[in-house]
Amino acid sequence: MKKLLMEKLLKNIRNVVVELTYTALTILALGVVVQLLIDEPLLGWDPVGNINEAGNAFIGIIAIGALYLLFIRKRNS
């Protein structure tokens, strides 16, 4: 019984993390597109500048996130 509850809890946590990641990437992509269109920071938020400043570290984080999401999708299929 406890094992089943723990598995269900971990699955729910994993689903929440995946959904938050999807949402965060969507907001980031939207912010980049809008900033490129208007060529000014959005409400004090400068996503393009932040990406440029972070450089390789940001690219690595995005790559890890993308690989994780692909792994989760393949696992669920």
MOPAC internal coordinates of N, CA, C and O (Angstrom, degrees):
PM7 1SCF
backbone

  N    0.0000 0     0.00 0     0.00 0    0    0    0
  C    1.4567 1     0.00 0     0.00 0    1    0    0
  C    1.5303 1   110.54 1     0.00 0    2    1    0
  O    1.2310 1   120.71 1   132.18 1    3    2    1
  N    1.3590 1   116.24 1   -47.82 1    3    2    1
  C    1.4625 1   119.49 1  -179.99 1    5    3    2
  C    1.5207 1   111.31 1   -64.13 1    6    5    3
  O    1.2310 1   120.79 1   141.58 1    7    6    5
  N    1.3439 1   116.09 1   -38.42 1    7    6    5
  C    1.4563 1   120.08 1   179.94 1    9    7    6
  C    1.5231 1   110.41 1   -63.34 1   10    9    7
  O    1.2310 1   120.31 1   138.94 1   11   10    9
  N    1.3109 1   117.01 1   -41.06 1   11   10    9
  C    1.4580 1   121.67 1   179.58 1   13   11   10
  C    1.5277 1   110.91 1   -65.01 1   14   13   11
  O    1.2310 1   120.52 1   137.77 1   15   14   13
  N    1.3327 1   116.61 1   -42.23 1   15   14   13
  C    1.4626 1   120.39 1   177.96 1   17   15   14
  C    1.5228 1   111.16 1   -64.52 1   18   17   15
  O    1.2310 1   120.48 1   139.39 1   19   18   17
  N    1.3307 1   116.70 1   -40.61 1   19   18   17
  C    1.4552 1   120.80 1  -179.75 1   21   19   18
  C    1.5278 1   110.93 1   -66.24 1   22   21   19
  O    1.2310 1   120.37 1   138.91 1   23   22   21
  N    1.3283 1   116.91 1   -41.09 1   23   22   21
  C    1.4647 1   120.35 1   177.74 1   25   23   22
  C    1.5259 1   110.86 1   -63.33 1   26   25   23
  O    1.2310 1   120.81 1   138.60 1   27   26   25
  N    1.3226 1   116.06 1   -41.40 1   27   26   25
  C    1.4624 1   120.34 1   179.04 1   29   27   26
  C    1.5299 1   110.54 1   -65.11 1   30   29   27
  O    1.2310 1   120.34 1   138.13 1   31   30   29
  N    1.3263 1   116.96 1   -41.87 1   31   30   29
  C    1.4594 1   121.33 1   178.51 1   33   31   30
  C    1.5253 1   110.88 1   -62.59 1   34   33   31
  O    1.2310 1   120.25 1   133.89 1   35   34   33
  N    1.3271 1   117.14 1   -46.11 1   35   34   33
  C    1.4615 1   120.63 1   179.75 1   37   35   34
  C    1.5257 1   111.64 1   -64.36 1   38   37   35
  O    1.2310 1   120.38 1   142.46 1   39   38   37
  N    1.3207 1   116.88 1   -37.54 1   39   38   37
  C    1.4645 1   120.31 1   177.53 1   41   39   38
  C    1.5251 1   110.53 1   -65.10 1   42   41   39
  O    1.2310 1   120.40 1   138.80 1   43   42   41
  N    1.3292 1   116.84 1   -41.20 1   43   42   41
  C    1.4639 1   120.56 1   177.69 1   45   43   42
  C    1.5220 1   111.24 1   -64.39 1   46   45   43
  O    1.2310 1   120.21 1   137.97 1   47   46   45
  N    1.3269 1   117.21 1   -42.03 1   47   46   45
  C    1.4655 1   120.98 1   178.43 1   49   47   46
  C    1.5244 1   109.95 1   -62.91 1   50   49   47
  O    1.2310 1   120.41 1   136.35 1   51   50   49
  N    1.3285 1   116.81 1   -43.65 1   51   50   49
  C    1.4648 1   121.00 1   178.94 1   53   51   50
  C    1.5239 1   110.38 1   -61.07 1   54   53   51
  O    1.2310 1   120.07 1   137.23 1   55   54   53
  N    1.3216 1   117.47 1   -42.77 1   55   54   53
  C    1.4673 1   120.83 1   179.22 1   57   55   54
  C    1.5222 1   111.62 1   -63.56 1   58   57   55
  O    1.2310 1   120.19 1   140.28 1   59   58   57
  N    1.3249 1   117.24 1   -39.72 1   59   58   57
  C    1.4630 1   120.91 1   178.12 1   61   59   58
  C    1.5235 1   110.26 1   -64.23 1   62   61   59
  O    1.2310 1   120.27 1   136.31 1   63   62   61
  N    1.3289 1   117.09 1   -43.69 1   63   62   61
  C    1.4687 1   120.82 1   179.48 1   65   63   62
  C    1.5264 1   110.56 1   -62.29 1   66   65   63
  O    1.2310 1   120.19 1   137.47 1   67   66   65
  N    1.3161 1   117.24 1   -42.53 1   67   66   65
  C    1.4662 1   120.72 1   179.32 1   69   67   66
  C    1.5231 1   110.41 1   -63.70 1   70   69   67
  O    1.2310 1   119.88 1   134.95 1   71   70   69
  N    1.3155 1   117.84 1   -45.05 1   71   70   69
  C    1.4657 1   120.96 1  -179.96 1   73   71   70
  C    1.5270 1   111.41 1   -64.81 1   74   73   71
  O    1.2310 1   120.00 1   139.25 1   75   74   73
  N    1.3271 1   117.61 1   -40.75 1   75   74   73
  C    1.4644 1   120.42 1   177.18 1   77   75   74
  C    1.5255 1   110.92 1   -63.95 1   78   77   75
  O    1.2310 1   120.38 1   141.70 1   79   78   77
  N    1.3174 1   116.88 1   -38.30 1   79   78   77
  C    1.4615 1   120.54 1   178.21 1   81   79   78
  C    1.5215 1   110.66 1   -65.14 1   82   81   79
  O    1.2310 1   120.26 1   134.56 1   83   82   81
  N    1.3295 1   117.10 1   -45.44 1   83   82   81
  C    1.4661 1   120.45 1   176.30 1   85   83   82
  C    1.5272 1   110.72 1   -57.61 1   86   85   83
  O    1.2310 1   120.42 1   134.11 1   87   86   85
  N    1.3160 1   116.80 1   -45.89 1   87   86   85
  C    1.4608 1   121.18 1  -178.98 1   89   87   86
  C    1.5205 1   111.24 1   -63.74 1   90   89   87
  O    1.2310 1   120.15 1   134.95 1   91   90   89
  N    1.3271 1   117.32 1   -45.05 1   91   90   89
  C    1.4653 1   121.26 1  -179.88 1   93   91   90
  C    1.5267 1   111.08 1   -62.60 1   94   93   91
  O    1.2310 1   119.92 1   136.86 1   95   94   93
  N    1.3215 1   117.75 1   -43.14 1   95   94   93
  C    1.4642 1   120.45 1   178.91 1   97   95   94
  C    1.5240 1   111.51 1   -66.21 1   98   97   95
  O    1.2310 1   120.33 1   144.33 1   99   98   97
  N    1.3201 1   116.98 1   -35.67 1   99   98   97
  C    1.4636 1   120.59 1   177.51 1  101   99   98
  C    1.5212 1   110.75 1   -65.72 1  102  101   99
  O    1.2310 1   120.46 1   134.98 1  103  102  101
  N    1.3240 1   116.72 1   -45.02 1  103  102  101
  C    1.4672 1   120.84 1   178.99 1  105  103  102
  C    1.5217 1   110.22 1   -64.17 1  106  105  103
  O    1.2310 1   120.14 1   137.91 1  107  106  105
  N    1.3203 1   117.35 1   -42.09 1  107  106  105
  C    1.4609 1   120.98 1   178.53 1  109  107  106
  C    1.5254 1   110.84 1   -61.86 1  110  109  107
  O    1.2310 1   120.19 1   133.65 1  111  110  109
  N    1.3242 1   117.24 1   -46.35 1  111  110  109
  C    1.4644 1   120.60 1   179.84 1  113  111  110
  C    1.5254 1   111.06 1   -62.67 1  114  113  111
  O    1.2310 1   120.52 1   137.26 1  115  114  113
  N    1.3204 1   116.62 1   -42.74 1  115  114  113
  C    1.4591 1   120.40 1   178.15 1  117  115  114
  C    1.5255 1   110.76 1   -62.97 1  118  117  115
  O    1.2310 1   120.41 1   137.45 1  119  118  117
  N    1.3248 1   116.81 1   -42.55 1  119  118  117
  C    1.4628 1   120.75 1   178.33 1  121  119  118
  C    1.5112 1   112.39 1   -61.90 1  122  121  119
  O    1.2310 1   120.20 1   138.67 1  123  122  121
  N    1.3264 1   117.22 1   -41.33 1  123  122  121
  C    1.4666 1   120.92 1   179.14 1  125  123  122
  C    1.5235 1   110.25 1   -64.63 1  126  125  123
  O    1.2310 1   120.26 1   134.23 1  127  126  125
  N    1.3250 1   117.10 1   -45.77 1  127  126  125
  C    1.4666 1   120.41 1  -179.01 1  129  127  126
  C    1.5237 1   110.91 1   -62.80 1  130  129  127
  O    1.2310 1   120.15 1   133.66 1  131  130  129
  N    1.3203 1   117.32 1   -46.34 1  131  130  129
  C    1.4646 1   120.36 1  -179.22 1  133  131  130
  C    1.5205 1   110.47 1   -64.50 1  134  133  131
  O    1.2310 1   119.98 1   138.18 1  135  134  133
  N    1.3307 1   117.64 1   -41.82 1  135  134  133
  C    1.4609 1   119.41 1   179.76 1  137  135  134
  C    1.5222 1   110.95 1   -65.68 1  138  137  135
  O    1.2310 1   119.72 1   142.36 1  139  138  137
  N    1.3157 1   118.14 1   -37.64 1  139  138  137
  C    1.4629 1   120.05 1   176.91 1  141  139  138
  C    1.5260 1   111.29 1   -65.58 1  142  141  139
  O    1.2310 1   120.18 1   146.93 1  143  142  141
  N    1.3254 1   117.26 1   -33.07 1  143  142  141
  C    1.4651 1   120.60 1   179.48 1  145  143  142
  C    1.5230 1   112.37 1   -73.45 1  146  145  143
  O    1.2310 1   119.99 1   137.45 1  147  146  145
  N    1.3350 1   117.62 1   -42.55 1  147  146  145
  C    1.4634 1   119.83 1  -176.18 1  149  147  146
  C    1.5248 1   112.76 1   -96.20 1  150  149  147
  O    1.2310 1   119.86 1   167.29 1  151  150  149
  N    1.3345 1   117.87 1   -12.71 1  151  150  149
  C    1.4644 1   124.30 1   176.30 1  153  151  150
  C    1.5331 1   113.26 1    58.92 1  154  153  151
  O    1.2310 1   120.46 1  -147.09 1  155  154  153
  N    1.3230 1   116.73 1    32.91 1  155  154  153
  C    1.4677 1   122.50 1   175.52 1  157  155  154
  C    1.5212 1   108.72 1  -144.36 1  158  157  155
  O    1.2310 1   120.30 1   -25.02 1  159  158  157
  N    1.3489 1   117.04 1   154.98 1  159  158  157
  C    1.4736 1   119.12 1   175.65 1  161  159  158
  C    1.5312 1   111.11 1   -61.38 1  162  161  159
  O    1.2310 1   120.90 1   -30.37 1  163  162  161
  N    1.3310 1   115.88 1   149.63 1  163  162  161
  C    1.4582 1   122.07 1  -179.33 1  165  163  162
  C    1.5166 1   110.16 1   -96.32 1  166  165  163
  O    1.2310 1   120.17 1   -69.43 1  167  166  165
  N    1.3089 1   117.27 1   110.57 1  167  166  165
  C    1.4613 1   121.85 1   176.95 1  169  167  166
  C    1.5306 1   111.79 1    48.42 1  170  169  167
  O    1.2310 1   120.73 1  -138.26 1  171  170  169
  N    1.3163 1   116.21 1    41.74 1  171  170  169
  C    1.4621 1   120.95 1  -179.40 1  173  171  170
  C    1.5110 1   114.16 1    82.95 1  174  173  171
  O    1.2310 1   119.86 1  -178.91 1  175  174  173
  N    1.3174 1   117.87 1     1.09 1  175  174  173
  C    1.4616 1   122.48 1  -179.33 1  177  175  174
  C    1.5195 1   108.46 1  -105.20 1  178  177  175
  O    1.2310 1   120.34 1   -53.68 1  179  178  177
  N    1.3150 1   116.96 1   126.32 1  179  178  177
  C    1.4538 1   122.98 1  -176.06 1  181  179  178
  C    1.5281 1   109.77 1  -119.96 1  182  181  179
  O    1.2310 1   119.71 1  -102.61 1  183  182  181
  N    1.3439 1   118.16 1    77.39 1  183  182  181
  C    1.4681 1   119.39 1  -175.42 1  185  183  182
  C    1.5245 1   113.66 1   -62.59 1  186  185  183
  O    1.2310 1   119.85 1   141.59 1  187  186  185
  N    1.3310 1   117.88 1   -38.41 1  187  186  185
  C    1.4643 1   119.91 1   179.90 1  189  187  186
  C    1.5210 1   110.10 1   -66.73 1  190  189  187
  O    1.2310 1   120.18 1   137.45 1  191  190  189
  N    1.3220 1   117.26 1   -42.55 1  191  190  189
  C    1.4656 1   120.89 1   177.31 1  193  191  190
  C    1.5177 1   111.95 1   -63.61 1  194  193  191
  O    1.2310 1   120.53 1   139.52 1  195  194  193
  N    1.3276 1   116.59 1   -40.48 1  195  194  193
  C    1.4681 1   120.21 1   178.42 1  197  195  194
  C    1.5242 1   111.35 1   -63.88 1  198  197  195
  O    1.2310 1   120.40 1   139.41 1  199  198  197
  N    1.3207 1   116.83 1   -40.59 1  199  198  197
  C    1.4659 1   120.42 1   178.46 1  201  199  198
  C    1.5260 1   110.10 1   -65.14 1  202  201  199
  O    1.2310 1   120.51 1   136.89 1  203  202  201
  N    1.3330 1   116.64 1   -43.11 1  203  202  201
  C    1.4657 1   119.84 1   179.08 1  205  203  202
  C    1.5203 1   111.75 1   -63.33 1  206  205  203
  O    1.2310 1   119.81 1   139.10 1  207  206  205
  N    1.3268 1   117.96 1   -40.90 1  207  206  205
  C    1.4647 1   121.66 1  -179.54 1  209  207  206
  C    1.5250 1   111.77 1   -68.93 1  210  209  207
  O    1.2310 1   120.16 1   142.85 1  211  210  209
  N    1.3166 1   117.30 1   -37.15 1  211  210  209
  C    1.4603 1   120.26 1  -177.77 1  213  211  210
  C    1.5211 1   111.66 1   -74.28 1  214  213  211
  O    1.2310 1   120.23 1   148.15 1  215  214  213
  N    1.3126 1   117.16 1   -31.85 1  215  214  213
  C    1.4600 1   121.52 1   176.45 1  217  215  214
  C    1.5119 1   113.47 1    60.37 1  218  217  215
  O    1.2310 1   121.26 1    51.87 1  219  218  217
  N    1.3313 1   115.20 1  -128.13 1  219  218  217
  C    1.4648 1   121.28 1  -174.18 1  221  219  218
  C    1.5270 1   112.64 1   -64.78 1  222  221  219
  O    1.2310 1   119.73 1   148.72 1  223  222  221
  N    1.3076 1   118.12 1   -31.28 1  223  222  221
  C    1.4677 1   120.35 1  -179.73 1  225  223  222
  C    1.5295 1   110.24 1   -61.82 1  226  225  223
  O    1.2310 1   120.46 1   136.80 1  227  226  225
  N    1.3189 1   116.72 1   -43.20 1  227  226  225
  C    1.4630 1   120.51 1  -179.77 1  229  227  226
  C    1.5263 1   110.51 1   -66.31 1  230  229  227
  O    1.2310 1   120.61 1   137.70 1  231  230  229
  N    1.3226 1   116.43 1   -42.30 1  231  230  229
  C    1.4625 1   120.30 1   178.92 1  233  231  230
  C    1.5276 1   110.12 1   -60.64 1  234  233  231
  O    1.2310 1   120.36 1   139.37 1  235  234  233
  N    1.3186 1   116.91 1   -40.63 1  235  234  233
  C    1.4622 1   121.02 1   178.60 1  237  235  234
  C    1.5167 1   112.27 1   -63.33 1  238  237  235
  O    1.2310 1   120.68 1   138.08 1  239  238  237
  N    1.3183 1   116.31 1   -41.92 1  239  238  237
  C    1.4644 1   120.41 1   179.44 1  241  239  238
  C    1.5286 1   110.45 1   -64.94 1  242  241  239
  O    1.2310 1   120.31 1   136.74 1  243  242  241
  N    1.3198 1   117.00 1   -43.26 1  243  242  241
  C    1.4646 1   120.83 1   178.26 1  245  243  242
  C    1.5299 1   110.29 1   -62.94 1  246  245  243
  O    1.2310 1   120.33 1   137.94 1  247  246  245
  N    1.3278 1   116.98 1   -42.06 1  247  246  245
  C    1.4699 1   120.46 1   179.67 1  249  247  246
  C    1.5252 1   110.96 1   -62.84 1  250  249  247
  O    1.2310 1   120.22 1   136.34 1  251  250  249
  N    1.3242 1   117.18 1   -43.66 1  251  250  249
  C    1.4666 1   120.50 1   178.46 1  253  251  250
  C    1.5295 1   110.21 1   -62.73 1  254  253  251
  O    1.2310 1   120.37 1   136.58 1  255  254  253
  N    1.3293 1   116.91 1   -43.42 1  255  254  253
  C    1.4623 1   120.56 1   178.27 1  257  255  254
  C    1.5192 1   112.28 1   -62.23 1  258  257  255
  O    1.2310 1   120.51 1   137.05 1  259  258  257
  N    1.3288 1   116.64 1   -42.95 1  259  258  257
  C    1.4634 1   120.30 1   179.64 1  261  259  258
  C    1.5271 1   111.21 1   -65.10 1  262  261  259
  O    1.2310 1   120.42 1   136.92 1  263  262  261
  N    1.3244 1   116.80 1   -43.08 1  263  262  261
  C    1.4655 1   119.80 1   178.25 1  265  263  262
  C    1.5219 1   111.29 1   -63.60 1  266  265  263
  O    1.2310 1   120.47 1   140.43 1  267  266  265
  N    1.3315 1   116.71 1   -39.57 1  267  266  265
  C    1.4617 1   120.50 1   178.35 1  269  267  266
  C    1.5312 1   110.36 1   -62.09 1  270  269  267
  O    1.2310 1   120.71 1   134.47 1  271  270  269
  N    1.3271 1   116.25 1   -45.53 1  271  270  269
  C    1.4626 1   119.69 1  -179.45 1  273  271  270
  C    1.5272 1   111.32 1   -64.37 1  274  273  271
  O    1.2310 1   120.09 1   140.45 1  275  274  273
  N    1.3310 1   117.42 1   -39.55 1  275  274  273
  C    1.4643 1   120.13 1   176.57 1  277  275  274
  C    1.5235 1   110.98 1   -63.68 1  278  277  275
  O    1.2310 1   120.51 1   138.96 1  279  278  277
  N    1.3263 1   116.62 1   -41.04 1  279  278  277
  C    1.4556 1   121.24 1   178.77 1  281  279  278
  C    1.5238 1   110.80 1   -62.05 1  282  281  279
  O    1.2310 1   120.33 1   135.23 1  283  282  281
  N    1.3173 1   116.97 1   -44.77 1  283  282  281
  C    1.4693 1   121.64 1  -179.59 1  285  283  282
  C    1.5314 1   109.91 1   -63.85 1  286  285  283
  O    1.2310 1   119.89 1   136.13 1  287  286  285
  N    1.3200 1   117.81 1   -43.87 1  287  286  285
  C    1.4680 1   120.28 1  -179.83 1  289  287  286
  C    1.5197 1   111.00 1   -63.47 1  290  289  287
  O    1.2310 1   120.41 1   135.86 1  291  290  289
  N    1.3264 1   116.82 1   -44.14 1  291  290  289
  C    1.4660 1   120.27 1  -179.39 1  293  291  290
  C    1.5242 1   110.15 1   -64.42 1  294  293  291
  O    1.2310 1   120.76 1   141.97 1  295  294  293
  N    1.3131 1   116.16 1   -38.03 1  295  294  293
  C    1.4641 1   121.17 1  -179.28 1  297  295  294
  C    1.5258 1   111.11 1   -67.11 1  298  297  295
  O    1.2310 1   120.36 1   142.92 1  299  298  297
  N    1.3341 1   116.93 1   -37.08 1  299  298  297
  C    1.4649 1   121.05 1  -178.91 1  301  299  298
  C    1.5251 1   112.53 1   -77.02 1  302  301  299
  O    1.2310 1   119.85 1   160.19 1  303  302  301
  N    1.3249 1   117.89 1   -19.81 1  303  302  301
  C    1.4762 1   121.09 1  -178.25 1  305  303  302
  C    1.5028 1   112.55 1   -76.76 1  306  305  303
  O    1.2310 1   120.10 1   180.00 1  307  306  305

